[in-house]
Amino acid sequence: MTEIENVLIVGSGGNAIAVAARLAEAGITDYRVITAHGDYGGAWWVNRYPGCGVDTPALDYQLECALGTPWTREFPMQPEILAYFQKVARDLGMYERTEFEVEMTSCRWDEARAAWEVETTRGPRRARHLILATGFLDDAVSNVIPGYDSFRGRYFHSQHWPSGYTGEGDRIAVIGSGSSGLQIVPAMQRAGAEVVVFQRTPNWILPQNQKVFTEEERAFIATNIDHIRKKRRENEEWRRAGYRADLELDPDADREAMFAEIEAQALAFLEQEVPDPELRKLLTPDYNFGCKRPGMSDDWFRALQQPNVELVPEAASAITEDGVVSRSGRAFEVDTIVMATGFRWGTSILDRVQRRDGLSVAEAQGGHPRAYKGIQVSMCPNLFLVGGGPNGRAKSLGGLRTGEIASHYIVTAIAHMEHAGVAALEVLEEAETEWKQRADTINARGAYSSGQCTNYLTDDFGNNMADWPGDDLDQIAQHTVFVAEHYREPSSAPVSKTRGEEETPQLSAAMR
């Protein structure tokens, strides 16, 4: 008979590590981890293309439980980030609790056992509490151009870069000019490849201003944790002000002036880097800043002007045996096609979750993903999302901090159930619906929902399905309160306030 595990975490990236750190802090050590990947690192274990790195400053892109890493540069590259996550997981004792290369294929709630029946590629498991920490960069957008399966050369998504492939001597088509394309194209240009870049829509690009730290600076970062926390708070305050202006949460902020200033900076950078007015025109967005995720790069514009790079300012419409055909009918023969086409927002894991009524969460939600506080889904007792839950990302924070804040709520909910002697709790559908209505109403004011462009954050109805409807302080406040009447035991009335504390334990001072 399959043992019922107390807590099962699915995933192996920063959010899974954040949950494990919080579990350990709460004294909950009987958890297990499964992941489809071969090691810790999440997106940084999967994505290994040349030039791969983070566009968030290193001081912000680290976990509160593991500050003080002597990063080599302000925006670390993939190998350094991967090593960081693996070290933190090792320090937390996660490897001993983890089974790698085990993928969750489906799960359903077993009413009789009050546990999740989890089907995996290595057989069934049962868990009292199921935490899905698969993130939001797990579902690659690939195979979307007709004829892709007829191409006789190399064809792959950037997430599946072949080990050892440098591109040297090849003629390469890079389809896409978002975050991945900004990093891949300069790397391939430097490697000596001939590169054809298909740009459907130009992006707003700001300079990254990459900085390599000196040994003295690295030593300072490693030993001055209070300084790191101070800088992180300053960065958060700056981003918070911008996000509040975007959502019209601050009556004194001038959103139009803020975006106009950023656009002016981006246009000045473009003019500085690209002398040719015709090329500048092709690289100038026709939508307002903020509608798409902006890019950051010091060498994108320079790479496009090199003799071994050609910019095709239109979408790829077809793939043939020999190459790529643009929307206007131009044909390009190439040896390799790289799909730098990004990812779908990470709600696809919900396709594998069966609610108590027998429907998958995706079926029941009908293209309008929703989760109470970005964490819990109705008719799914003891199921928690972290990192990729609908409207769970506080845009004014880095992704890791959002995961840490959500982890606090998740672990507190588990402790609440154990303290109250309750085997299972599920969020009420009315609470979930009310929460989503609030999220849609507030986020509709933001630039992502302006309708001026397409982006990967909107659902089938044009709603922002990714961002928290407020700033990070609002998210912390919401995740510090457990509203008992928004829950019920499966097939029962809402939970009474007397069953447990209404307010969760306070976040640590460092988390606030």
N, C-alpha and C positions, 0 to 999 in steps of 0.2 A: 504494500500500500504506500502511495506517495506521501511523504512527510509534508506537513503544512509549515512552511517557513513563516516567520513573523513578518519580515519586511523583505521584499524583493525589488531591487533597483534594476531597471533596464537602461543601459547606456554606460558610456565610459569617458565622457568628456568633462569639461569643467563643472557642469551642473550636477552630474552624478557625484563628482568629488565633493562639491559643496554640500550635498545632502548627507553624504557619509560623514563629513566633518561635523555637521550639526547633530547627527545621530550619536556620534561619539561623545560630543559635548553633553548631550542629554543622558548619557549612560546606556544608550540602546546599542548593544553590540551584536545582537543576533540578527544581522541582516546578511543578505547574499546579493551578488551582482552578476548579471549576465549581459553580454554584449556581443554583437555580431562581428566586432572588430577583433584584431589579433593582439591588441595591447591598449593601454590607456592613452588618452589624447583627443578622442572624439574627432572633430573636424580636422584637427591638426595631425592625426594619425592617418586619415584618409587622403587629405589634400597634400600632395608632395611635389607639385609642379615647380619648375624653376621660377624663382622670384617670389614664391609664396611667403607672405608675412602678414602681420596684423596692422590695421590702420588706426588702432587705439594706442595711446601712449602706454609704455610698459608699466608705469607706476599705477595706472588705472586697471590694466589687464592682468590682475593677479588676485588670488583669494586672500581674504582677511586672515585666514589661518596660516598663511605662508607668505607673509611679506618679507622683504629684505633680500630678495634674490638679486645678485649682482649682474643685472642685465648688461649685455655688451653694447646695446644701442637703444635709442629711444623708442623705436618701433621694431620689436624683435622679429626675426625671421622664423619660419616654420620649425627648423630643427631645434632651436633654442626653446620655443614654446612647448614643443612636444616633450623635450627633456624635463621642463619645469613640471608639467602635469604628471609625468610618470614618477618624478621624485616625490611630489606631494602625495600621490596615491600610495607610494611605497611607505612613506613616513606614517601614513594613517593606517597601515596594515590592511589595505584593501586587496592586495594581490592574493592574500590567503583566503579571501572571501569571494573571489571572482572566477567565473568560468568564461573564457574567451572563445570566440567563434561559435557562439550559441545565439541564434536569432529567434526572437519572439515572433511567431507567425500568426497567433491569434490568442484571445483570452475571453473568458466568460465567467460571470459570477455564479458560484455554486451556493444556492440559497441554504441548502441543508447543512453544509459545512461552514457557512459564513466565510468563504475564502474564494480567491480567484483561481480558476483552472487556467493555467498558462500553457499553451502549446508552443514548443520550441523545435528547432531543427535537431535537437538531441533528446526529444521525448518530453512528456508532460511534467509540470510542476504545479505546486499549490502554494499560495501565499495569502496571508491574512491582509496585508497591505501591499499594494502594487504601486510603485513610483516609476513613471515613465519620464526618463531624463535623456531622451534621444536628441534633444536640441532642435534647432530650426534650420540647419544646413545639412540635412540628411537625404533629401529627395531631389536628386539632380534633374534638371530640365534637359533632356537629351532625346535623340531620335524624333525630333519634331519637324524636320525638313524632309519633304518627299524625296525618295531615292537614296536615302542614307545607306540602305543595306546593299546597294549596287556598287558602291565605291570599292575600288580594288586596292587602294593604298591603306595607310594607317588611319583609323578613325576612332576617336575617343573623347569623352568628356574630360574636362580639366581635373575632375575629382579622381579620375582613373588613369593618371599619367603613367605610362609604362616605365618601369624601373630601368634606369640607365639611359633613357632616351634624352639626347641633348639637342636634337634638331639640326645639328651641324650638317651643312651641305644639302639639306632638304628644302623644297619649296612648300611652305606651310600656309594653310588657310586658317586664320583664327576668326571664328564666328562669335562676335560679341565684344563689347567695349565697356563692360561694367567692371566691377572690382577685380575679378580674375583676369580679364583681358588687359587691364592696366598694368598688371604685374608680369603676365606671360609675354606680351609683345616686346617690351624692352629686353627681357631675358633672351628671347629667341633672336632678336636683332643683334645683340652682343655675341651670341654664339655663332654668328655667321650664316644663319639661315636666310633664305628669301621668304619674306613674310607678306601675305596679303590679308589685310584686316577688313572685315565686314562690319561696318558701323550702321546699325539701324537708326539709332538716335544718339546724337552727341550728349555727353554728360557735362554737368558743371564740375570743373576740376580745380582743386586748390592745391598749393604746394604742400608736400608732406614735411619738408625741412628735416629730413632724416639726420640724426646725429649719432655718431659713434662715441661712446663714453670712454674717457680716459681711465686708467687704472685707479687714479685717485677718486674719480667720480663713482666708479663701481664700488670701491671700498666704503665710500660715504653712504651709498644706497643700501648696502648690506648691513650697516650698523646703526642707521638713524631712522628707526621705524616711525618715531613721532613726526619726523619731517615728511616721510612718505604719506602718512595719514593727513597731514596738513595740506600737502599738495593735492591729494585726492579730493579733499573737501573743497578746495578752491576750484578745481576742475569741474566738480559736480555743481557747484553754485553757478558757474558760468554756463554750463549746459542747461541747468534748470531754468535760468532766466530766459534763454532762447526758446525752450520748449513751452514755457508758460505763455510767452508772447505768441507763439504759433497757435496755441489752442485758445487764445483770448482769455486766459485765466488771470492775467494781470492787467487791470484797467489802465494802469499808467504806462504800459509798454506799447510801443509803436511797431507793430509787426511789419508793416510795409517798409518802414525805414530800415528795420533790421535786415530784411531780406535784400533790400536795394543795396545796402552797404556790402553784404557778402557777395552779391552778384558783381558789384564794382571791383571787388578784390579779385574775383575769379577772372573777370574780363581783362583786368590789368595784367594778371599772370599770363593769360593766353597771349596778349599782345607782346609781352616781354619775351615769351618763348618762341612765338611763331611770327616771323617778320612778314611772310607772304599773306597778303590780305585775302586772297582766294581760299587758301587753306584755312585761315582763321574763320572764314565764313562757314566752311563745312564743319568746323569744330565748335561752333557757337550754338548752344541750345535755344530752342524756340518756345520753351516753357519756363515758368518762374522757378527760381531756386527752391528746393525742398520738395518738389513733386516726385522726384526720384532720389534714391540714395546718392549723394554726391561722391565723387572720387577724390583721392589724395595721391599725388604722384609727383616726384621730382624729375622723372625721365620719360614719361609717356609722350609728351609733345616732342621732345628731342628725338625719340625713337621713330616717330612718324615721319620725320624729315630726313631720315637716312636713306641712302640710295638702295638699300636692300629691303625697304619697307614700302608697300603701296597701300594707301587708304582707299577703300571702296565705300563711299558714303551712302550706302543703301543696304537693305536686308538681303540675305541669301534666300533665294526662293526655291532652289532645287539642287540636288546633288546627283552627279552622274558617275559613270564608271571612272572618269578621269579627273573629276574635280567639282567645282562649285559654279552655279549659275546665279547671277545677281537678279534682283527684281526687274531691272531694265533689260535683261536678256544677255548681259555680258558673261562670257564663259572663261573660267580660270582653271588651267590644268595645275594640279598640285600633287605632291607625294603624301601629304599628311593633312588631315582635317582635325582641328582642335575645337571642340564645342565649349567655348567660354560663356555659356548661356545661363549660368547661375543655377538657382535652386527655387523650388516651390517652398513657400513658408511652411514650417515644420508641423503641420497638423495631419500629415498623411498617416501617422502612427494610429490615429483614431479610426482609420479604416479597419484596423485589426481588433478593435475593442467592441465586444458585444454587450449591449445594455441588458438590463433585467427583462425587458420586454421582447428580447430576441433580435432587435434591430442593431446594426452597427451604429456607432456614434455618428459616423459620417452620413449614413442613410437618414438617421433621425433628424440631423441638423440641416440637411438639404442645402449645402453650399453656403451656409451661414454659421461658421464655426463659433462656438461659445463655450465658456467655462467660467464658473463663479470665481471671481477674483483671479482669473487666469489660471486656476489650479484644479478645480473640481467640476465634474460633469454630472448632471442629474441622471438618476437611475444607474449609477456606477458607484456602489458603495466602496469606501476605502481605496479609491483610485485617485492618484495625485499626478499632476503634470508639473514639470519644472523645466524652464528654459525655452520650451516651444509651445506652451499653452496659449490658446487664443487670448489676445489682449493682455498677455502676461509680461510683456517687455516694457520696462520703464525707459523711455527713449532718452531721458536725461541721465541715465546711468549706463555703465558698460554692462554687457551681457552677463558677466560673472557676478556682479553685485546684485543684479535682479534675481539670479538664481539663489544667491545666499539669502536674500530677504524672503523669497518664496519657501526656501528650505526651513526657515524658522517657523513659518506657519504650519507647514506639513508635519514637522516633528512635534510641534505643540499639539496639533490635532490628534496625532497618534497617542501622545502622552495623555491627552484629555480622555480618550476612549478607555485607555487602560485604567486610569484613575477612577473613572465613573463606572467601570465594569460593563461597558457597552462593547459588544462584539463587532458592530458595524454601524456606520453612519453614512448617509448620502445626503447631498445637498438637494433642497427642494427645487423643483422645476421652476416655480414662480420666482424664487430668489435668483436662479440662473438667468431667467428671462429678463428680470428687472435690471440685473447687473449688465447684461448685454445691451439693453436699450440705453442705459446710461453711457456705456462705452461708445456706442454708435453715435449718440447725440453729441458728445463732447469731441470725439475724434473727427466728426464731420467738418469741424471748423478748421482742421489742420491742412497743411499743404499737401500731405500725402493723399488726401481725399478731394483735391481740387478738381480732378477730372481733366487736367491739362495734359496728362500723359498716362501711360500704363506703367504700373510697378508691381512688384511681387508681393506687396503687402495687402492688397485689396481682395475681398472675397467675390463670389459670383454676383453680388448685388452692389458692388462698389464700396462696401464698408471696409474700413481699416480693421483687419483681423489680427494685427500684431501688437499694437501699442497700447500700453496702459492709459486709461482715460484720466490722466492727471500727471503730476510730477512725482519724483521719487519720494518726497516727503509724504504725499498722499498714499503712495503704495506702502510705505513703512507703517503709516497709521492704520491702514486697512488690514495689514497682516499682523498687527499687534492685537487685534480684537477678534475673538471667536464668538460670532453671533449665534447662540444656540438655537434660537427659533428659526434659523434658516436651514436647519438640518432635521432629519428624522432617522429613526432606525428603519431599515427596509420593511415595507408593508405596515408601517405604523404611523401614528400621529407625529407632528413635529416634536423635537426634543425639548423637554422642559428646561427652563433656565436653572432649575435647582439641580440638574444632573451634573453640573460642573461649573467651573469658573467661567464667567462671560469674557473676561479680559485675559489674554494670554500673558505669560511672563514677558517682561520688558526685553526688547532687544538690547544687546550689550552696547555700551557707550560707543565702541568702535563701529558698530553697525548703523548707528543713528546718523 
